[in-house]
Amino acid sequence: MKYWLLKSEPSAFGIDDFSTMKQRKTGWDGVRNYQARNFIRDDMKEGDQGFFYHSSCAVPGIAGIVTIVREAYPDKTAFERGHDHYDADSDPTNPRWFAIDVQLERKFSRVVTLDELRAHAGGKLKDMVVLKRGNRLSITPVTKSEWQFVLSLADA
């Protein structure tokens, strides 16, 4: 099993939106960065877990845990004219963009804030990708030790 961090802007889709969905499951589409796309297409597998991260908001941070319940499939929003994620150069016979399905497993009782994560950037989280300067990827890998440490913060 691998671990991931998946970013979403709560003004577009936050953990509260997620927790009210039928079966607490949704497609994770709209990724338009090649490195993040490669994670989806090549590396993310059913059963992997991810932190659900609120970005571009007043208090960014990790709000909960999701599980990948369906592996990569072509992102249909790339082919839908008028959709925010439409890509005119996408070809349905040779898809460029992919999506996964994720299910909310747990909403934390509090957000583990970016500032709190940064407080451990010199120690246990020194290599955590989301804390690297200039990182803007919407999906990043998380090591098992980082995963366990963040869980300890959430449960503290």
C-alpha positions, 0 to 999 in steps of 0.5 A, a space after each residue: 500500500 502507498 500513501 498520498 496527499 490529495 489537495 482540494 480547495 474547500 470553496 470548490 469541494 471540501 471535506 464537509 461536501 465529501 462527508 454528505 455525499 452518497 457512500 462518501 465516494 467521488 471521482 477525483 478528476 480535473 488534474 491537469 499537471 503531468 506529474 500528478 497525472 502520472 501518479 494517478 495513471 501509474 502509481 495509485 492503486 485500489 486500497 492506497 490511502 491519502 490525506 485529504 488536504 484543504 488548500 488555497 484557504 484561510 487555514 490550509 491543512 489535512 482534514 481527513 483520510 480517503 481510500 482509493 476505490 477505483 484505479 485510473 480511468 480516462 477523465 471524461 471532463 477533459 472531453 466535455 466542451 464548456 467544462 472547466 477541465 476541458 482540454 481541446 487537445 485531449 483524444 478519447 482514443 488516447 487519453 491524456 488525463 486520468 481520474 480515480 475514485 476515492 472514498 472518505 474514510 475519516 474526517 479529522 476532528 480538527 484540521 492538521 494545519 500547514 503551520 503545524 506540519 511546517 513546525 515539524 519540517 526540520 524533523 519527522 516531516 523534513 522530506 514531506 513533499 507538500 512542505 517543499 518550497 515551490 511545490 504546487 502539485 495537487 497530488 503528492 506521495 507520502 511516506 509511511 513514516 510521514 503518514 504515521 506521524 501526521 496521524 499522531 498529530 491528528 489524534 493528539 
